[in-house]
Amino acid sequence: MPNSGTGVACRRAVVQALLGVLLAGIVPATAHADSVRSSQWHLTAMKAEEMWRTSTGEGVTVAVIDTGVEVNEDLDGQILDGKDLATGLSGDEHTDFDGHGTSMAGLIAGTGKSRGGGGAFGLAPGVKILPIRLSDSMKAANQAAADRKFNAEIPTAIRYAVDEGAKVVNISLGHTTESSGLTDAVEYALEKDALIFASVGNSGNKANLVEYPAGTPGVVGVGAIGQNLQKTEESQYGSQVDLSAPGENLVYACAGETGLCRGHGSSGASALASASAALIWSKYPDWTNNQVLRVLLNTAGGPTTGEERADDIGYGIVRPRIALKTPGDPGPADEYPLPDLAAAESPKPSAEPSKVTGGSEESDKPAAAAPASDESGNTTLWIGLGIGAAALIGAAVAVMAIRSRRRSAARTAPHPHPYQQQPQPPYLSYGPPSGAPGSGAPYGGPPGQGPNV
């Protein structure tokens, strides 16, 4: 069964001399040279310590729909009782059969308690994690059976998550088949004032098939960038990409004997986007899901090529520190800020979507992206939907073309597995190189020259 690249490739091994060497040039002044935190480049780039003075995500529950979440020292006290939907497996939602779900929880809510306070931190160490375990698709008879199982369980998981009070739902998994049950569950979650983030997948240098739920209207699809602040080669591109976040050489708390892993992939990027939303919601608890998402989009480090979005990074790289400091106007409480939901619900445009719309949705290749202002907290992303019969026809044709292309690709290419599950070497390794030709550089310049995420 082929592997999807949706998951972070977890490396469960003893970290030799704290990952061998610290990642060059990114040790924050506040971090100790012998701490795991000093190796977490993504937290340094996002200025985590600065954000934590304002928000740690306290008071927000993030559901992790995945392979289970185990409690380790860095996640002690962060994991709630959740739900086990897996069949044919021992244990419960606190038993991680792959290690993937625990890794996502570590990226979101790690507290750094291990190693005498020198352990791995998540981006939002104050949140609570609601674990929901799905079945192991690797044990399905074939890909079609795996898809059916996933699409049978995922709607139940989403509904359970929001009914239990999760404001943010992270799904770092994906299948290439659509599901009406999934679509209905996403709409249910939005009505319940929740947000869903999902990884777009890691086959960007291969088939690049649209994966669901990232491609489901109402879900925020998240792609991965590397340390050079460019889309990673493996991260998928297309109209399903709404936001991007770090997804290369990530160090985080995980399952296993050492409790520490390094990995790569859009799975980790999705987890960091989910954590970003939790940080904002914690500071602004009276905002609705639409307002939190709108501010997250408006403060993202996006393309400056004249486009609101680009197919490789979406509307840009999440920058929760900007959102916390200068969020700008959160806008209407009851208007979903992305255009895909309204387009899916109606054959014709209704009122203009607020703030974020448009972009290169019909492009089959990554579009270039350029520097963004570091303090552009009030970036306006409006575009007009157009008026008159010609615009209505154009919109309908565009939607039909996109759906036709996605379904055609799904029929002619192999289906990826929802998460990577490969034999892991007894050492920590890196993912594919970033910044492949044609990938957008959201901040421009050579690695390390652009502003912080």
C-alpha positions as CSV (number, residue, x, y, z in Angstrom):
1,M,0.0,0.0,0.0
2,P,1.6,3.3,-1.0
3,N,2.6,5.8,1.6
4,S,1.1,9.3,1.8
5,G,3.3,11.9,2.9
6,T,0.7,13.4,5.1
7,G,2.4,12.5,8.3
8,V,5.5,13.7,10.0
9,A,8.1,11.0,9.7
10,C,8.7,10.2,13.3
11,R,12.2,9.2,14.3
12,R,12.0,7.3,17.6
13,A,15.6,7.0,18.7
14,V,17.9,8.1,21.4
15,V,19.0,11.6,20.7
16,Q,22.8,11.5,20.6
17,A,24.3,14.4,22.4
18,L,21.0,16.3,22.1
19,L,20.5,15.7,18.4
20,G,24.3,15.8,17.8
21,V,24.6,19.5,17.3
22,L,22.3,22.4,17.8
23,L,20.7,23.8,14.7
24,A,23.1,26.5,13.6
25,G,22.3,30.2,14.2
26,I,18.9,29.8,15.8
27,V,19.6,29.4,19.5
28,P,17.6,32.1,21.3
29,A,19.2,34.2,24.0
30,T,16.7,32.8,26.6
31,A,17.5,29.1,25.8
32,H,20.2,27.0,27.5
33,A,22.7,25.5,25.1
34,D,22.0,22.0,26.5
35,S,18.2,22.2,26.3
36,V,16.0,20.6,23.7
37,R,14.3,23.9,23.3
38,S,17.5,25.3,21.7
39,S,17.0,22.8,18.9
40,Q,13.5,23.8,18.1
41,W,14.2,26.3,15.3
42,H,10.5,26.7,14.5
43,L,9.8,28.1,18.0
44,T,12.7,30.5,17.7
45,A,11.6,31.7,14.3
46,M,8.1,32.2,15.6
47,K,9.4,34.0,18.8
48,A,7.6,31.6,21.1
49,E,8.9,33.1,24.3
50,E,7.6,36.5,23.3
51,M,4.2,35.1,22.6
52,W,4.0,33.1,25.8
53,R,4.2,36.3,27.8
54,T,0.8,37.1,26.2
55,S,-0.8,33.7,25.6
56,T,0.0,30.0,26.0
57,G,-3.3,28.7,24.8
58,E,-4.7,28.3,28.3
59,G,-8.4,27.6,28.4
60,V,-8.5,26.1,24.8
61,T,-9.0,22.5,24.0
62,V,-7.4,21.1,20.8
63,A,-8.7,17.8,19.5
64,V,-6.1,15.6,17.9
65,I,-7.8,13.1,15.6
66,D,-5.0,10.6,14.9
67,T,-3.4,7.4,16.0
68,G,-3.8,7.9,19.7
69,V,-1.9,10.2,22.1
70,E,0.3,8.7,24.8
71,V,1.2,10.6,27.9
72,N,4.9,11.3,28.5
73,E,6.7,13.7,30.8
74,D,6.4,16.7,28.4
75,L,2.6,16.0,27.9
76,D,1.9,15.1,31.5
77,G,-1.3,17.0,32.6
78,Q,-2.1,18.1,29.1
79,I,-4.0,15.0,27.8
80,L,-7.7,14.6,28.5
81,D,-9.8,11.5,28.2
82,G,-11.1,11.3,24.7
83,K,-12.6,8.6,22.4
84,D,-11.3,5.4,20.8
85,L,-12.9,4.7,17.4
86,A,-10.2,2.2,16.4
87,T,-11.3,-1.4,15.8
88,G,-9.2,-4.5,16.2
89,L,-6.6,-2.8,18.3
90,S,-5.7,-3.1,22.0
91,G,-5.7,-0.2,24.3
92,D,-7.6,3.1,23.9
93,E,-7.1,6.7,22.8
94,H,-4.1,6.9,25.1
95,T,-2.4,4.1,23.2
96,D,-0.6,5.3,20.1
97,F,-0.2,2.5,17.7
98,D,2.0,4.5,15.3
99,G,3.5,7.4,17.4
100,H,2.1,9.9,15.0
101,G,-0.7,11.3,17.2
102,T,1.6,11.8,20.2
103,S,4.0,13.7,18.0
104,M,1.2,16.1,16.9
105,A,0.2,16.6,20.5
106,G,3.8,17.3,21.4
107,L,4.1,20.0,18.7
108,I,1.0,21.6,20.0
109,A,1.2,21.3,23.8
110,G,4.6,20.1,24.9
111,T,5.5,21.7,28.2
112,G,9.3,21.1,28.4
113,K,9.0,19.5,31.8
114,S,11.3,16.6,30.9
115,R,15.0,16.6,31.3
116,G,14.7,18.8,34.4
117,G,12.8,21.5,32.5
118,G,15.0,21.3,29.4
119,G,12.5,19.2,27.4
120,A,10.5,19.8,24.2
121,F,8.0,22.6,24.0
122,G,4.8,22.8,22.0
123,L,3.8,26.1,20.4
124,A,0.8,26.4,22.8
125,P,1.9,24.7,26.0
126,G,-1.2,25.8,27.9
127,V,-3.8,24.0,25.8
128,K,-5.4,20.7,26.7
129,I,-5.4,17.9,24.1
130,L,-8.5,15.8,23.4
131,P,-7.3,12.6,21.8
132,I,-9.5,10.7,19.4
133,R,-8.0,7.5,17.9
134,L,-8.9,6.2,14.5
135,S,-8.3,2.7,13.1
136,D,-5.0,1.6,11.7
137,S,-5.4,1.9,7.9
138,M,-2.3,-0.1,7.3
139,K,-4.3,-3.1,8.4
140,A,-7.0,-2.6,5.8
141,A,-7.3,-5.2,3.0
142,N,-6.6,-2.6,0.4
143,Q,-6.7,1.2,-0.2
144,A,-10.4,1.2,-1.0
145,A,-11.1,-0.5,2.3
146,A,-8.9,1.9,4.1
147,D,-10.7,4.9,2.5
148,R,-14.1,3.5,3.5
149,K,-12.9,3.0,7.1
150,F,-11.5,6.5,7.3
151,N,-14.6,8.1,5.9
152,A,-16.8,6.1,8.2
153,E,-14.8,7.1,11.3
154,I,-13.7,10.7,10.6
155,P,-17.2,12.3,10.7
156,T,-17.9,10.7,14.1
157,A,-14.5,11.9,15.4
158,I,-15.2,15.5,14.3
159,R,-18.6,15.6,15.8
160,Y,-17.4,14.1,19.1
161,A,-14.6,16.6,19.2
162,V,-16.7,19.7,19.0
163,D,-19.5,18.2,21.2
164,E,-16.8,17.8,23.9
165,G,-15.8,21.4,23.7
166,A,-12.8,21.4,21.4
167,K,-12.4,24.8,19.8
168,V,-9.7,23.6,17.4
169,V,-9.6,20.2,15.6
170,N,-6.3,19.0,14.2
171,I,-6.4,16.3,11.5
172,S,-2.9,15.5,10.3
173,L,-4.1,12.7,8.1
174,G,-5.7,12.4,4.7
175,H,-7.3,10.3,2.0
176,T,-7.9,11.0,-1.6
177,T,-11.6,10.2,-1.6
178,E,-14.4,12.6,-0.9
179,S,-17.1,11.9,1.6
180,S,-20.5,13.5,2.1
181,G,-20.4,12.4,5.8
182,L,-17.1,14.3,6.2
183,T,-18.5,17.4,4.5
184,D,-21.6,17.3,6.8
185,A,-19.4,16.9,9.9
186,V,-17.2,19.9,8.9
187,E,-20.3,22.1,8.5
188,Y,-21.5,20.8,11.9
189,A,-18.2,21.8,13.5
190,L,-18.3,25.3,12.0
191,E,-21.8,25.7,13.2
192,K,-20.6,24.7,16.7
193,D,-18.0,27.5,16.5
194,A,-14.9,25.3,16.0
195,L,-12.1,25.4,13.5
196,I,-10.6,22.4,11.6
197,F,-7.0,22.3,10.4
198,A,-5.7,19.5,8.2
199,S,-2.4,18.7,6.5
200,V,-2.4,19.0,2.7
201,G,-0.1,16.0,2.3
202,N,3.5,15.3,1.3
203,S,3.3,14.1,-2.3
204,G,4.1,17.5,-3.8
205,N,7.1,16.1,-5.5
206,K,5.1,13.1,-6.7
207,A,1.4,12.7,-7.6
208,N,0.3,15.8,-5.6
209,L,-3.3,14.4,-5.3
210,V,-5.8,16.5,-3.4
211,E,-6.3,14.9,0.0
212,Y,-9.3,15.1,2.3
213,P,-10.1,16.6,4.7
214,A,-7.7,19.3,3.7
215,G,-9.5,19.7,0.4
216,T,-13.0,19.7,2.1
217,P,-14.7,23.1,2.0
218,G,-14.6,24.6,5.5
219,V,-11.3,22.9,6.5
220,V,-8.1,25.0,6.7
221,G,-5.5,23.1,4.5
222,V,-2.0,23.6,5.8
223,G,1.2,23.2,3.9
224,A,4.8,23.0,5.1
225,I,7.8,25.4,4.9
226,G,11.4,24.7,5.7
227,Q,14.1,26.5,7.6
228,N,14.8,28.6,4.5
229,L,11.1,29.8,4.8
230,Q,10.2,28.2,1.4
231,K,7.7,25.5,0.7
232,T,9.3,22.1,1.2
233,E,9.7,20.0,-1.8
234,E,7.4,17.3,-0.5
235,S,4.6,19.7,0.7
236,Q,1.6,19.6,-1.7
237,Y,0.4,22.6,-3.6
238,G,-2.9,23.7,-5.1
239,S,-6.2,25.4,-4.3
240,Q,-6.5,23.3,-1.1
241,V,-3.6,25.1,0.5
242,D,-4.9,27.9,2.8
243,L,-2.0,28.5,5.1
244,S,1.5,27.3,5.7
245,A,3.7,26.6,8.8
246,P,7.1,25.1,9.6
247,G,7.3,21.5,8.6
248,E,10.9,20.6,8.3
249,N,13.5,19.4,10.9
250,L,11.0,19.8,13.7
251,V,12.0,18.6,17.1
252,Y,9.2,17.7,19.5
253,A,8.0,15.5,22.3
254,C,6.8,12.1,21.1
255,A,6.1,8.5,22.1
256,G,8.8,6.0,22.7
257,E,11.6,5.5,25.2
258,T,13.4,8.8,24.8
259,G,10.2,10.8,24.4
260,L,11.9,13.0,21.8
261,C,11.7,12.9,18.0
262,R,12.7,14.9,14.9
263,G,10.5,14.8,11.8
264,H,9.2,16.6,8.8
265,G,5.9,16.9,6.9
266,S,2.7,18.9,6.5
267,S,1.4,17.0,9.5
268,G,3.6,19.0,11.8
269,A,2.7,22.2,9.9
270,S,-1.0,21.5,10.6
271,A,-0.3,21.0,14.3
272,L,1.5,24.3,14.5
273,A,-1.3,26.1,12.7
274,S,-3.8,24.5,15.1
275,A,-1.6,25.7,18.0
276,S,-1.5,29.2,16.5
277,A,-5.3,29.4,16.5
278,A,-5.4,28.2,20.1
279,L,-3.0,31.0,21.1
280,I,-5.2,33.6,19.5
281,W,-8.4,32.2,20.9
282,S,-7.0,32.0,24.4
283,K,-6.3,35.8,24.3
284,Y,-9.6,36.6,22.6
285,P,-12.0,34.1,24.0
286,D,-15.1,36.1,22.9
287,W,-14.2,35.8,19.2
288,T,-16.0,33.4,17.0
289,N,-14.2,30.8,14.9
290,N,-14.6,33.0,11.9
291,Q,-12.9,35.9,13.6
292,V,-10.0,33.8,14.8
293,L,-9.5,32.4,11.4
294,R,-9.8,35.8,9.7
295,V,-7.1,37.3,12.0
296,L,-4.9,34.3,11.4
297,L,-5.2,34.8,7.7
298,N,-4.9,38.5,7.7
299,T,-1.7,38.5,9.8
300,A,0.0,35.6,7.8
301,G,3.2,36.4,6.0
302,G,1.8,36.1,2.6
303,P,2.8,36.6,-1.0
304,T,3.6,40.2,-2.1
305,T,3.6,39.5,-5.8
306,G,0.2,41.1,-6.2
307,E,-1.7,37.9,-5.4
308,E,-3.8,37.4,-2.3
309,R,-2.6,33.8,-2.2
310,A,-0.3,31.4,-4.0
311,D,-0.8,27.7,-4.6
312,D,2.4,26.8,-2.7
313,I,1.9,28.7,0.6
314,G,-1.8,29.7,0.4
315,Y,-2.5,33.0,2.0
316,G,0.9,32.8,3.8
317,I,2.8,31.5,6.8
318,V,1.0,31.7,10.1
319,R,2.4,34.4,12.4
320,P,0.5,34.2,15.7
321,R,2.8,36.7,17.4
322,I,1.6,39.4,15.0
323,A,-2.0,38.3,15.6
324,L,-1.6,38.6,19.3
325,K,0.1,41.9,19.1
326,T,-1.7,43.7,16.3
327,P,-4.7,41.6,15.3
328,G,-6.6,44.3,13.5
329,D,-10.3,44.1,13.0
330,P,-11.6,40.5,13.4
331,G,-14.5,41.3,11.2
332,P,-18.0,39.8,11.1
333,A,-18.6,37.1,13.7
334,D,-20.8,35.0,11.4
335,E,-19.0,35.1,8.1
336,Y,-16.6,32.3,7.2
337,P,-13.5,34.1,5.7
338,L,-12.4,31.6,3.1
339,P,-14.3,31.4,-0.2
340,D,-14.5,27.6,-0.6
341,L,-17.4,27.0,1.7
342,A,-19.7,29.5,0.1
343,A,-18.7,28.2,-3.4
344,A,-19.6,24.6,-2.3
345,E,-22.9,25.5,-0.8
346,S,-24.2,27.6,-3.7
347,P,-24.0,27.4,-7.5
348,K,-23.8,31.1,-7.6
349,P,-21.9,33.7,-5.6
350,S,-23.7,35.2,-2.7
351,A,-22.4,38.2,-0.6
352,E,-18.7,38.9,-0.9
353,P,-16.7,36.7,1.5
354,S,-15.0,38.8,4.1
355,K,-11.4,39.7,3.7
356,V,-9.8,36.5,2.4
357,T,-10.7,35.4,-1.1
358,G,-9.3,34.7,-4.5
359,G,-5.9,33.7,-5.6
360,S,-4.5,31.2,-8.1
361,E,-7.0,28.4,-7.4
362,E,-6.8,26.9,-10.9
363,S,-3.0,26.8,-11.1
364,D,-1.4,23.3,-11.3
365,K,2.0,24.6,-10.3
366,P,3.4,26.4,-7.3
367,A,3.2,30.2,-7.6
368,A,6.0,32.4,-6.5
369,A,5.5,34.3,-3.3
370,A,7.5,37.3,-2.0
371,P,8.4,39.2,1.1
372,A,5.6,40.2,3.5
373,S,5.7,43.1,6.0
374,D,6.6,41.9,9.4
375,E,4.0,44.0,11.2
376,S,1.2,43.8,8.6
377,G,-1.5,42.9,11.1
378,N,-4.2,44.7,9.2
379,T,-3.4,43.3,5.7
380,T,-6.5,43.6,3.5
381,L,-7.2,40.5,1.4
382,W,-10.5,41.5,-0.2
383,I,-11.3,40.8,-3.8
384,G,-14.6,41.1,-5.7
385,L,-16.5,38.0,-6.7
386,G,-17.8,39.9,-9.8
387,I,-21.3,40.6,-11.0
388,G,-23.5,39.7,-13.9
389,A,-24.1,36.6,-15.9
390,A,-20.6,36.3,-17.2
391,A,-19.2,36.1,-13.7
392,L,-21.7,33.5,-12.6
393,I,-20.9,31.3,-15.6
394,G,-17.1,31.8,-15.0
395,A,-17.4,30.8,-11.4
396,A,-19.4,27.7,-12.2
397,V,-17.0,26.7,-14.9
398,A,-14.0,27.2,-12.5
399,V,-15.6,25.0,-9.8
400,M,-16.4,22.3,-12.3
401,A,-12.9,22.3,-13.7
402,I,-11.3,22.0,-10.3
403,R,-13.6,19.1,-9.3
404,S,-13.0,17.4,-12.6
405,R,-9.3,17.7,-12.4
406,R,-9.2,16.4,-8.8
407,R,-11.4,13.4,-9.6
408,S,-9.5,12.6,-12.7
409,A,-6.2,12.6,-10.9
410,A,-7.7,10.4,-8.1
411,R,-8.7,7.9,-10.7
412,T,-5.4,7.7,-12.5
413,A,-2.8,7.9,-9.7
414,P,-2.2,5.6,-6.7
415,H,-3.8,6.5,-3.5
416,P,-1.5,7.6,-0.7
417,H,-1.7,6.3,2.8
418,P,-3.0,8.7,5.4
419,Y,0.3,8.9,7.3
420,Q,3.8,7.7,7.0
421,Q,4.6,4.4,8.6
422,Q,8.0,3.2,7.5
423,P,10.7,1.3,9.3
424,Q,12.7,4.0,11.2
425,P,16.5,4.0,11.3
426,P,18.2,4.1,14.6
427,Y,19.1,7.7,14.2
428,L,17.4,11.0,13.5
429,S,17.2,12.1,9.9
430,Y,16.1,15.0,7.8
431,G,13.4,15.3,5.2
432,P,13.7,16.3,1.6
433,P,15.4,19.6,0.8
434,S,13.3,22.7,0.7
435,G,13.2,25.4,-1.9
436,A,13.0,23.3,-5.0
437,P,12.8,25.2,-8.3
438,G,9.4,26.6,-8.7
439,S,8.5,26.7,-5.1
440,G,7.6,30.1,-3.7
441,A,9.8,32.0,-1.3
442,P,7.3,33.8,0.9
443,Y,9.8,36.1,2.4
444,G,12.3,36.3,-0.4
445,G,16.1,36.2,-0.2
446,P,18.5,33.4,0.7
447,P,17.9,31.3,3.8
448,G,18.1,33.2,7.0
449,Q,17.8,36.6,5.3
450,G,14.1,37.1,5.6
451,P,12.1,38.4,8.6
452,N,10.9,36.0,11.3
453,V,7.8,33.9,10.8
